[in-house]
């Protein structure tokens, strides 16, 4: 998770469990291609309370790890 993602998560009063729930139970709604670093995946799902809509943007690094770039509450 990038420092930016942690800041945005805190700004929207989201916790790590909200991000985890959104990734595990949400779905990929968009794939943005064209960046030399690789495609970015936009995942939308509910937070841990099952009612807060959460967006997660990330990409797979060359090591296979999914790097979370930013997190936000969907309004």
Backbone as XML, in Angstrom:
<?xml version="1.0"?>
<chain id="A" units="angstrom">
  <residue number="1" name="UNK">
    <atom name="N" x="0.858" y="-1.166" z="0.000"/>
    <atom name="CA" x="0.000" y="0.000" z="0.000"/>
    <atom name="C" x="0.906" y="1.232" z="0.000"/>
  </residue>
  <residue number="2" name="UNK">
    <atom name="N" x="0.621" y="2.151" z="-0.908"/>
    <atom name="CA" x="1.426" y="3.365" z="-0.976"/>
    <atom name="C" x="1.080" y="4.304" z="0.173"/>
  </residue>
  <residue number="3" name="UNK">
    <atom name="N" x="1.981" y="5.233" z="0.435"/>
    <atom name="CA" x="1.740" y="6.257" z="1.458"/>
    <atom name="C" x="0.498" y="7.068" z="1.089"/>
  </residue>
  <residue number="4" name="UNK">
    <atom name="N" x="0.356" y="7.357" z="-0.196"/>
    <atom name="CA" x="-0.817" y="8.101" z="-0.672"/>
    <atom name="C" x="-2.106" y="7.358" z="-0.333"/>
  </residue>
  <residue number="5" name="UNK">
    <atom name="N" x="-2.124" y="6.048" z="-0.528"/>
    <atom name="CA" x="-3.316" y="5.250" z="-0.224"/>
    <atom name="C" x="-3.654" y="5.314" z="1.256"/>
  </residue>
  <residue number="6" name="UNK">
    <atom name="N" x="-2.650" y="5.260" z="2.107"/>
    <atom name="CA" x="-2.868" y="5.339" z="3.553"/>
    <atom name="C" x="-3.460" y="6.704" z="3.926"/>
  </residue>
  <residue number="7" name="UNK">
    <atom name="N" x="-2.935" y="7.768" z="3.335"/>
    <atom name="CA" x="-3.453" y="9.115" z="3.599"/>
    <atom name="C" x="-4.906" y="9.244" z="3.157"/>
  </residue>
  <residue number="8" name="UNK">
    <atom name="N" x="-5.203" y="8.754" z="1.945"/>
    <atom name="CA" x="-6.567" y="8.851" z="1.423"/>
    <atom name="C" x="-7.542" y="8.002" z="2.242"/>
  </residue>
  <residue number="9" name="UNK">
    <atom name="N" x="-7.084" y="6.850" z="2.682"/>
    <atom name="CA" x="-7.903" y="5.974" z="3.511"/>
    <atom name="C" x="-8.285" y="6.698" z="4.803"/>
  </residue>
  <residue number="10" name="UNK">
    <atom name="N" x="-7.317" y="7.335" z="5.443"/>
    <atom name="CA" x="-7.566" y="8.067" z="6.685"/>
    <atom name="C" x="-8.477" y="9.266" z="6.439"/>
  </residue>
  <residue number="11" name="UNK">
    <atom name="N" x="-8.272" y="9.961" z="5.332"/>
    <atom name="CA" x="-9.066" y="11.144" z="5.003"/>
    <atom name="C" x="-10.552" y="10.805" z="4.845"/>
  </residue>
  <residue number="12" name="UNK">
    <atom name="N" x="-10.832" y="9.601" z="4.340"/>
    <atom name="CA" x="-12.220" y="9.169" z="4.147"/>
    <atom name="C" x="-12.736" y="8.309" z="5.306"/>
  </residue>
  <residue number="13" name="UNK">
    <atom name="N" x="-11.983" y="8.297" z="6.411"/>
    <atom name="CA" x="-12.373" y="7.526" z="7.603"/>
    <atom name="C" x="-12.575" y="6.039" z="7.300"/>
  </residue>
  <residue number="14" name="UNK">
    <atom name="N" x="-11.700" y="5.499" z="6.484"/>
    <atom name="CA" x="-11.739" y="4.077" z="6.163"/>
    <atom name="C" x="-10.599" y="3.377" z="6.889"/>
  </residue>
  <residue number="15" name="UNK">
    <atom name="N" x="-10.795" y="2.118" z="7.195"/>
    <atom name="CA" x="-9.755" y="1.330" z="7.842"/>
    <atom name="C" x="-9.260" y="0.241" z="6.919"/>
  </residue>
  <residue number="16" name="UNK">
    <atom name="N" x="-8.209" y="-0.414" z="7.339"/>
    <atom name="CA" x="-7.618" y="-1.473" z="6.522"/>
    <atom name="C" x="-8.610" y="-2.609" z="6.286"/>
  </residue>
  <residue number="17" name="UNK">
    <atom name="N" x="-9.498" y="-2.858" z="7.256"/>
    <atom name="CA" x="-10.490" y="-3.918" z="7.067"/>
    <atom name="C" x="-11.537" y="-3.530" z="6.025"/>
  </residue>
  <residue number="18" name="UNK">
    <atom name="N" x="-11.803" y="-2.229" z="5.874"/>
    <atom name="CA" x="-12.701" y="-1.771" z="4.809"/>
    <atom name="C" x="-12.082" y="-2.054" z="3.440"/>
  </residue>
  <residue number="19" name="UNK">
    <atom name="N" x="-10.794" y="-1.792" z="3.320"/>
    <atom name="CA" x="-10.083" y="-2.029" z="2.064"/>
    <atom name="C" x="-10.054" y="-3.526" z="1.754"/>
  </residue>
  <residue number="20" name="UNK">
    <atom name="N" x="-9.745" y="-4.309" z="2.759"/>
    <atom name="CA" x="-9.698" y="-5.765" z="2.579"/>
    <atom name="C" x="-11.054" y="-6.314" z="2.144"/>
  </residue>
  <residue number="21" name="UNK">
    <atom name="N" x="-12.128" y="-5.868" z="2.815"/>
    <atom name="CA" x="-13.476" y="-6.338" z="2.472"/>
    <atom name="C" x="-13.837" y="-5.945" z="1.040"/>
  </residue>
  <residue number="22" name="UNK">
    <atom name="N" x="-13.495" y="-4.715" z="0.646"/>
    <atom name="CA" x="-13.811" y="-4.252" z="-0.707"/>
    <atom name="C" x="-13.094" y="-5.095" z="-1.755"/>
  </residue>
  <residue number="23" name="UNK">
    <atom name="N" x="-11.837" y="-5.433" z="-1.498"/>
    <atom name="CA" x="-11.069" y="-6.239" z="-2.454"/>
    <atom name="C" x="-11.597" y="-7.669" z="-2.507"/>
  </residue>
  <residue number="24" name="UNK">
    <atom name="N" x="-11.830" y="-8.256" z="-1.345"/>
    <atom name="CA" x="-12.238" y="-9.659" z="-1.305"/>
    <atom name="C" x="-13.657" y="-9.892" z="-1.798"/>
  </residue>
  <residue number="25" name="UNK">
    <atom name="N" x="-14.552" y="-8.932" z="-1.562"/>
    <atom name="CA" x="-15.969" y="-9.132" z="-1.896"/>
    <atom name="C" x="-16.458" y="-8.252" z="-3.035"/>
  </residue>
  <residue number="26" name="UNK">
    <atom name="N" x="-15.605" y="-7.347" z="-3.508"/>
    <atom name="CA" x="-16.002" y="-6.449" z="-4.586"/>
    <atom name="C" x="-15.705" y="-7.047" z="-5.950"/>
  </residue>
  <residue number="27" name="UNK">
    <atom name="N" x="-15.711" y="-6.177" z="-6.929"/>
    <atom name="CA" x="-15.423" y="-6.635" z="-8.282"/>
    <atom name="C" x="-14.613" y="-5.590" z="-9.038"/>
  </residue>
  <residue number="28" name="UNK">
    <atom name="N" x="-13.870" y="-6.037" z="-10.012"/>
    <atom name="CA" x="-13.123" y="-5.126" z="-10.872"/>
    <atom name="C" x="-14.126" y="-4.458" z="-11.792"/>
  </residue>
  <residue number="29" name="UNK">
    <atom name="N" x="-14.199" y="-3.140" z="-11.723"/>
    <atom name="CA" x="-15.162" y="-2.407" z="-12.544"/>
    <atom name="C" x="-14.521" y="-1.766" z="-13.760"/>
  </residue>
  <residue number="30" name="UNK">
    <atom name="N" x="-13.181" y="-1.646" z="-13.734"/>
    <atom name="CA" x="-12.502" y="-1.017" z="-14.858"/>
    <atom name="C" x="-11.032" y="-1.413" z="-14.829"/>
  </residue>
  <residue number="31" name="UNK">
    <atom name="N" x="-10.453" y="-1.549" z="-16.007"/>
    <atom name="CA" x="-9.012" y="-1.769" z="-16.140"/>
    <atom name="C" x="-8.488" y="-0.657" z="-17.036"/>
  </residue>
  <residue number="32" name="UNK">
    <atom name="N" x="-7.567" y="0.141" z="-16.501"/>
    <atom name="CA" x="-6.977" y="1.235" z="-17.265"/>
    <atom name="C" x="-5.627" y="0.784" z="-17.805"/>
  </residue>
  <residue number="33" name="UNK">
    <atom name="N" x="-5.515" y="0.777" z="-19.110"/>
    <atom name="CA" x="-4.276" y="0.351" z="-19.761"/>
    <atom name="C" x="-3.572" y="1.574" z="-20.342"/>
  </residue>
  <residue number="34" name="UNK">
    <atom name="N" x="-2.372" y="1.388" z="-20.792"/>
    <atom name="CA" x="-1.660" y="2.493" z="-21.433"/>
    <atom name="C" x="-0.524" y="3.044" z="-20.590"/>
  </residue>
  <residue number="35" name="UNK">
    <atom name="N" x="-0.416" y="2.651" z="-19.341"/>
    <atom name="CA" x="0.690" y="3.073" z="-18.483"/>
    <atom name="C" x="1.814" y="2.062" z="-18.648"/>
  </residue>
  <residue number="36" name="UNK">
    <atom name="N" x="3.019" y="2.537" z="-18.826"/>
    <atom name="CA" x="4.157" y="1.646" z="-19.015"/>
    <atom name="C" x="4.415" y="0.749" z="-17.809"/>
  </residue>
  <residue number="37" name="UNK">
    <atom name="N" x="3.944" y="1.168" z="-16.632"/>
    <atom name="CA" x="4.137" y="0.365" z="-15.418"/>
    <atom name="C" x="3.150" y="-0.784" z="-15.326"/>
  </residue>
  <residue number="38" name="UNK">
    <atom name="N" x="2.169" y="-0.804" z="-16.218"/>
    <atom name="CA" x="1.189" y="-1.887" z="-16.230"/>
    <atom name="C" x="-0.218" y="-1.382" z="-16.011"/>
  </residue>
  <residue number="39" name="UNK">
    <atom name="N" x="-1.200" y="-2.235" z="-16.249"/>
    <atom name="CA" x="-2.599" y="-1.827" z="-16.091"/>
    <atom name="C" x="-2.947" y="-1.528" z="-14.639"/>
  </residue>
  <residue number="40" name="UNK">
    <atom name="N" x="-3.877" y="-0.593" z="-14.466"/>
    <atom name="CA" x="-4.411" y="-0.278" z="-13.138"/>
    <atom name="C" x="-5.808" y="-0.861" z="-13.052"/>
  </residue>
  <residue number="41" name="UNK">
    <atom name="N" x="-6.076" y="-1.518" z="-11.945"/>
    <atom name="CA" x="-7.369" y="-2.148" z="-11.717"/>
    <atom name="C" x="-8.163" y="-1.334" z="-10.712"/>
  </residue>
  <residue number="42" name="UNK">
    <atom name="N" x="-9.404" y="-1.001" z="-11.082"/>
    <atom name="CA" x="-10.307" y="-0.297" z="-10.180"/>
    <atom name="C" x="-11.281" y="-1.330" z="-9.638"/>
  </residue>
  <residue number="43" name="UNK">
    <atom name="N" x="-11.271" y="-1.474" z="-8.320"/>
    <atom name="CA" x="-12.131" y="-2.434" z="-7.637"/>
    <atom name="C" x="-13.136" y="-1.650" z="-6.808"/>
  </residue>
  <residue number="44" name="UNK">
    <atom name="N" x="-14.392" y="-2.032" z="-6.890"/>
    <atom name="CA" x="-15.436" y="-1.407" z="-6.080"/>
    <atom name="C" x="-16.127" y="-2.479" z="-5.260"/>
  </residue>
  <residue number="45" name="UNK">
    <atom name="N" x="-16.298" y="-2.195" z="-3.984"/>
    <atom name="CA" x="-16.957" y="-3.137" z="-3.090"/>
    <atom name="C" x="-17.386" y="-2.435" z="-1.820"/>
  </residue>
  <residue number="46" name="UNK">
    <atom name="N" x="-18.008" y="-3.164" z="-0.945"/>
    <atom name="CA" x="-18.486" y="-2.606" z="0.325"/>
    <atom name="C" x="-17.412" y="-2.751" z="1.387"/>
  </residue>
  <residue number="47" name="UNK">
    <atom name="N" x="-17.380" y="-1.783" z="2.296"/>
    <atom name="CA" x="-16.479" y="-1.850" z="3.439"/>
    <atom name="C" x="-16.920" y="-2.935" z="4.401"/>
  </residue>
  <residue number="48" name="UNK">
    <atom name="N" x="-16.253" y="-3.007" z="5.521"/>
    <atom name="CA" x="-16.503" y="-4.059" z="6.498"/>
    <atom name="C" x="-17.939" y="-4.007" z="7.041"/>
  </residue>
  <residue number="49" name="UNK">
    <atom name="N" x="-18.556" y="-2.816" z="7.030"/>
    <atom name="CA" x="-19.941" y="-2.689" z="7.516"/>
    <atom name="C" x="-20.968" y="-3.115" z="6.468"/>
  </residue>
  <residue number="50" name="UNK">
    <atom name="N" x="-20.494" y="-3.520" z="5.300"/>
    <atom name="CA" x="-21.328" y="-3.972" z="4.185"/>
    <atom name="C" x="-22.237" y="-2.885" z="3.615"/>
  </residue>
  <residue number="51" name="UNK">
    <atom name="N" x="-22.015" y="-1.610" z="3.996"/>
    <atom name="CA" x="-22.842" y="-0.548" z="3.431"/>
    <atom name="C" x="-22.015" y="0.621" z="2.887"/>
  </residue>
  <residue number="52" name="UNK">
    <atom name="N" x="-20.796" y="0.800" z="3.350"/>
    <atom name="CA" x="-19.961" y="1.883" z="2.863"/>
    <atom name="C" x="-19.303" y="1.468" z="1.553"/>
  </residue>
  <residue number="53" name="UNK">
    <atom name="N" x="-19.606" y="2.182" z="0.450"/>
    <atom name="CA" x="-18.986" y="1.829" z="-0.827"/>
    <atom name="C" x="-17.531" y="2.302" z="-0.881"/>
  </residue>
  <residue number="54" name="UNK">
    <atom name="N" x="-16.635" y="1.389" z="-1.229"/>
    <atom name="CA" x="-15.203" y="1.671" z="-1.214"/>
    <atom name="C" x="-14.612" y="1.388" z="-2.589"/>
  </residue>
  <residue number="55" name="UNK">
    <atom name="N" x="-13.765" y="2.299" z="-3.045"/>
    <atom name="CA" x="-13.019" y="2.107" z="-4.281"/>
    <atom name="C" x="-11.554" y="1.881" z="-3.970"/>
  </residue>
  <residue number="56" name="UNK">
    <atom name="N" x="-10.949" y="0.960" z="-4.674"/>
    <atom name="CA" x="-9.530" y="0.647" z="-4.503"/>
    <atom name="C" x="-8.898" y="0.627" z="-5.887"/>
  </residue>
  <residue number="57" name="UNK">
    <atom name="N" x="-7.770" y="1.318" z="-6.032"/>
    <atom name="CA" x="-7.047" y="1.330" z="-7.303"/>
    <atom name="C" x="-5.668" y="0.744" z="-7.047"/>
  </residue>
  <residue number="58" name="UNK">
    <atom name="N" x="-5.289" y="-0.214" z="-7.885"/>
    <atom name="CA" x="-3.978" y="-0.828" z="-7.708"/>
    <atom name="C" x="-3.477" y="-1.472" z="-8.979"/>
  </residue>
  <residue number="59" name="UNK">
    <atom name="N" x="-2.270" y="-1.964" z="-8.897"/>
    <atom name="CA" x="-1.660" y="-2.660" z="-10.038"/>
    <atom name="C" x="-0.770" y="-3.774" z="-9.511"/>
  </residue>
  <residue number="60" name="UNK">
    <atom name="N" x="-0.547" y="-4.747" z="-10.363"/>
    <atom name="CA" x="0.361" y="-5.836" z="-10.018"/>
    <atom name="C" x="1.784" y="-5.416" z="-10.352"/>
  </residue>
  <residue number="61" name="UNK">
    <atom name="N" x="2.665" y="-5.566" z="-9.390"/>
    <atom name="CA" x="4.080" y="-5.284" z="-9.609"/>
    <atom name="C" x="4.716" y="-6.481" z="-10.312"/>
  </residue>
  <residue number="62" name="UNK">
    <atom name="N" x="5.923" y="-6.286" z="-10.806"/>
    <atom name="CA" x="6.615" y="-7.364" z="-11.513"/>
    <atom name="C" x="6.865" y="-8.581" z="-10.623"/>
  </residue>
  <residue number="63" name="UNK">
    <atom name="N" x="6.784" y="-8.396" z="-9.300"/>
    <atom name="CA" x="6.947" y="-9.503" z="-8.350"/>
    <atom name="C" x="5.662" y="-10.296" z="-8.148"/>
  </residue>
  <residue number="64" name="UNK">
    <atom name="N" x="4.549" y="-9.798" z="-8.718"/>
    <atom name="CA" x="3.260" y="-10.453" z="-8.556"/>
    <atom name="C" x="2.438" y="-9.898" z="-7.407"/>
  </residue>
  <residue number="65" name="UNK">
    <atom name="N" x="3.012" y="-8.981" z="-6.649"/>
    <atom name="CA" x="2.301" y="-8.377" z="-5.516"/>
    <atom name="C" x="1.372" y="-7.287" z="-6.032"/>
  </residue>
  <residue number="66" name="UNK">
    <atom name="N" x="0.159" y="-7.222" z="-5.461"/>
    <atom name="CA" x="-0.803" y="-6.184" z="-5.835"/>
    <atom name="C" x="-0.526" y="-4.948" z="-4.992"/>
  </residue>
  <residue number="67" name="UNK">
    <atom name="N" x="-0.119" y="-3.861" z="-5.629"/>
    <atom name="CA" x="0.187" y="-2.601" z="-4.961"/>
    <atom name="C" x="-1.059" y="-1.720" z="-4.958"/>
  </residue>
  <residue number="68" name="UNK">
    <atom name="N" x="-1.535" y="-1.367" z="-3.785"/>
    <atom name="CA" x="-2.699" y="-0.489" z="-3.662"/>
    <atom name="C" x="-2.198" y="0.946" z="-3.800"/>
  </residue>
  <residue number="69" name="UNK">
    <atom name="N" x="-2.685" y="1.632" z="-4.835"/>
    <atom name="CA" x="-2.227" y="2.985" z="-5.153"/>
    <atom name="C" x="-3.052" y="4.025" z="-4.411"/>
  </residue>
  <residue number="70" name="UNK">
    <atom name="N" x="-4.366" y="3.845" z="-4.390"/>
    <atom name="CA" x="-5.234" y="4.764" z="-3.659"/>
    <atom name="C" x="-6.503" y="4.052" z="-3.232"/>
  </residue>
  <residue number="71" name="UNK">
    <atom name="N" x="-7.161" y="4.641" z="-2.255"/>
    <atom name="CA" x="-8.388" y="4.111" z="-1.675"/>
    <atom name="C" x="-9.314" y="5.303" z="-1.456"/>
  </residue>
  <residue number="72" name="UNK">
    <atom name="N" x="-10.611" y="5.097" z="-1.650"/>
    <atom name="CA" x="-11.549" y="6.203" z="-1.452"/>
    <atom name="C" x="-12.956" y="5.661" z="-1.176"/>
  </residue>
  <residue number="73" name="UNK">
    <atom name="N" x="-13.741" y="6.493" z="-0.489"/>
    <atom name="CA" x="-15.152" y="6.175" z="-0.322"/>
    <atom name="C" x="-15.877" y="6.674" z="-1.556"/>
  </residue>
  <residue number="74" name="UNK">
    <atom name="N" x="-16.677" y="5.830" z="-2.153"/>
    <atom name="CA" x="-17.428" y="6.199" z="-3.346"/>
    <atom name="C" x="-18.627" y="7.026" z="-2.926"/>
  </residue>
  <residue number="75" name="UNK">
    <atom name="N" x="-18.726" y="8.219" z="-3.487"/>
    <atom name="CA" x="-19.862" y="9.092" z="-3.134"/>
    <atom name="C" x="-20.780" y="9.304" z="-4.311"/>
  </residue>
</chain>
